[in-house]
Amino acid sequence: MKRLALAVAAGFALVALAGAVGLPDLAGAQDAPAADPDTLTVSGVGIVVAAPDEAELSFGVETRAATAREAVRASADAARKIVNALRQAGGRELRTQQVSVYPVSGESGRIEGYAASTAVSAVSDVEDAPALIDAAVEAGANQISGPVMSSTNAEELYRQALAKALDEARARAEVLAKASGRSLGGIHTIVEAGGSAPIPYAAERVAANAAMPIVPGAQDTTATVSVTFFLR
């Protein structure tokens, strides 16, 4: 019994001595974070320029009558003719934009009648927009605005801009890495920082005369990325 007691006491003393000397803390070693690798973060912007291929125009008509009911009825009849003409001319995505009715006062301030207006929009290919304008005017449209230009392949244009943005980010990173005496490694992370699809371009208000020329011009599609590269 005495020998057993002495052995236990010796064991406790050895543990205490190990703590005093300082054995490796395995738990602490497991929790220690790994060192961050050498990296370089840069941003890149890509821009793709393309001509829009769609045009949206708005066509309105205003009618006047002695009563509000009569003015609305006349405006509806006129708008119906315009819609039919736009469809026959190849217009698509037709929709009513606005319907309004309001009193018309004379110089004395007295109400002399009522006016009603209706606006309808339609989309066409850019090259077909002049024919759309002609058809609406012949059908009675007396208010025309637009066109608002857009691209049907907006998503594809944005993808191209993203690829250009990545190429620019890589080119910038190579310059910085070389200047610091390092070489560029692989990509650590890529973050799409944002961008813009083709911004609809609103041309000046068109006049209501035949064969109105429509010039689409060009639009910018922009993409931005933030890229982190490994350094060697």
Number of C-alpha atoms within 10 A of each C-alpha: 6 6 8 9 10 10 12 11 11 12 12 11 12 12 11 12 12 12 11 9 9 9 9 10 8 8 8 8 9 9 8 8 7 7 6 6 10 10 17 18 17 18 20 23 21 23 21 18 13 17 15 25 17 20 25 23 23 22 26 25 24 23 20 21 19 14 13 17 14 17 22 24 15 20 25 19 11 20 25 15 15 24 22 14 21 27 16 12 19 16 23 15 10 17 13 15 12 11 16 12 18 14 17 16 12 9 7 7 8 10 12 14 17 20 22 24 22 23 22 22 22 22 23 23 20 19 15 16 25 18 19 26 27 19 23 27 22 15 19 17 24 15 19 21 20 18 25 19 27 24 19 12 13 16 13 11 21 22 17 16 25 25 18 21 24 23 15 19 23 21 13 15 25 19 13 16 19 11 10 9 8 13 15 18 17 11 15 14 12 15 11 15 13 12 17 14 21 25 16 17 17 16 16 10 12 16 13 17 11 14 12 15 12 15 13 21 12 14 20 19 22 24 25 24 22 18 22 20 22 18 18 13
